């Protein structure tokens, strides 16, 4: 059976260098052929909080969508994330499954994740990491989507990141 290609967004605004490193280590332990975009810094969206580090990870898995989601939630929990907190708040780690192959579904989660189309901190790393991959709904490449994106809506910049 061929492995499924997954794209995962990673975000942290609490001890963000530490937790971003922990996320990539855990994703590498759970999935195959992991590669990462650059790390970007962005202002918090939807609440007043410290700036976030964000990146997108490309990986491969033989797990079903539901099991990928469970693995991501376990990584978050293992890194101090409290689930059940409000949607917009500071967090040690936020891992979201963005795409699973070219699947379009509402269950067990909505895929592709809608924030791809409206959050610069998701779209820019996607355009960098997998510029020619096609978004399952828009049928445009992530690079085309990023080129057309209104970049005045959200402040975002690449940062030098200390991987360890």
C-alpha positions in Angstrom: 0.0 0.0 0.0 1.4 3.4 -1.0 2.0 5.9 1.8 -0.4 8.9 2.0 1.1 12.4 1.6 0.1 14.7 4.5 0.7 18.4 5.2 0.7 19.6 8.8 0.8 23.1 10.1 2.9 23.7 13.2 2.5 26.7 15.5 3.7 27.8 18.9 3.8 31.0 20.9 4.9 29.7 24.3 8.6 28.8 24.6 8.3 28.6 20.8 11.9 27.6 19.8 11.7 24.6 22.2 8.2 23.5 21.2 8.8 23.9 17.5 11.9 21.7 17.8 9.9 19.2 19.9 7.1 19.1 17.3 9.5 18.3 14.4 11.2 15.6 16.4 7.9 14.0 17.3 6.6 14.3 13.7 9.8 12.6 12.5 9.3 9.8 15.0 5.6 9.3 13.9 5.8 9.8 10.1 8.1 9.1 7.2 10.1 11.3 4.9 9.4 14.5 6.9 10.5 17.8 5.4 9.9 21.3 6.7 9.3 24.8 5.4 11.2 27.7 6.8 10.0 29.0 10.1 7.9 32.2 10.0 7.0 34.5 12.7 3.5 36.0 12.8 1.4 38.2 15.1 -1.2 36.3 17.0 -4.5 36.1 15.1 -7.9 36.4 16.8 -6.5 37.4 20.3 -3.8 39.5 21.9 -0.8 37.3 22.5 2.8 36.8 21.9 4.0 36.3 18.3 3.8 32.7 16.9 6.4 30.6 15.1 4.7 28.8 12.2 5.9 26.3 9.6 4.4 23.5 7.5 5.6 19.9 7.5 5.3 17.5 4.6 5.3 13.8 5.6 4.1 10.4 4.5 2.1 7.9 6.5 0.2 4.6 6.2 -2.2 5.7 9.0 -5.9 6.6 8.3 -7.0 10.3 8.6 -8.5 9.6 12.1 -5.3 8.0 13.3 -3.2 10.9 12.0 -5.4 13.3 13.9 -5.0 11.2 17.1 -1.2 11.1 16.7 -1.2 14.9 16.3 -3.4 15.4 19.4 -1.1 13.1 21.4 2.0 15.1 20.3 0.3 18.3 21.4 -0.7 16.8 24.8 2.7 15.3 25.4 4.0 18.9 24.9 1.8 20.6 27.4 -1.1 21.6 25.2 -4.4 21.8 27.1 -7.3 20.8 24.9 -10.7 22.3 25.5 -9.1 25.7 25.8 -10.7 28.5 23.8 -10.0 28.6 20.1 -7.9 31.7 20.1 -5.3 31.6 22.9 -1.6 31.1 23.5 -0.3 27.6 23.2 2.8 25.5 23.5 2.0 23.6 20.3 -0.7 23.6 17.6 -0.6 20.8 15.0 -3.2 20.8 12.3 -3.6 18.3 9.5 -4.0 20.5 6.4 -4.3 17.9 3.7 -4.3 14.1 3.3 -3.5 13.2 -0.3 -6.2 15.1 -2.3 -9.0 14.0 0.0 -12.0 16.4 0.3 -14.1 15.4 3.4 -16.0 16.8 6.4 -15.4 13.8 8.6 -13.6 13.0 10.8 -12.3 16.5 10.2 -12.7 19.0 7.4 -10.0 18.5 4.7 -8.4 20.3 3.1 -8.3 22.6 6.1 -10.1 25.9 5.3 -7.4 28.1 6.8 -5.1 27.3 3.9 -7.1 29.9 1.9 -7.1 32.7 4.4 -4.1 32.4 6.8 -0.8 33.8 5.5 1.1 31.7 8.2 -0.2 28.6 6.5 -0.2 29.5 2.9 3.3 31.1 2.6 5.0 28.0 4.1 2.9 25.8 1.9 3.9 27.8 -1.2 7.6 27.5 -0.2 7.5 23.8 0.7 5.2 22.4 -2.0 4.8 25.2 -4.5 3.5 23.1 -7.3 1.1 20.9 -5.3 -2.5 21.5 -6.2 -5.1 22.5 -3.5 -7.9 19.9 -3.8 -10.7 22.5 -3.8 -9.3 25.5 -5.6 -7.4 23.4 -8.1 -4.6 26.0 -8.0 -1.1 25.4 -6.9 -0.1 26.7 -3.5 2.4 29.1 -5.2 -0.5 30.5 -7.4 -2.6 30.9 -4.3 0.2 32.7 -2.5 0.9 35.0 -5.4 -2.8 36.0 -5.5 -3.1 36.4 -1.7 -3.6 39.8 -0.1 -0.4 40.1 1.8 -1.5 43.3 3.6 -4.0 41.4 5.8 -1.5 39.6 8.1 2.1 40.5 9.1 4.4 37.5 8.6 8.2 37.2 8.1 10.7 34.4 7.8 13.1 34.0 10.8 16.5 32.4 11.3 15.6 29.3 13.3 17.9 27.3 15.7 17.2 23.6 14.9 18.6 21.3 17.5 
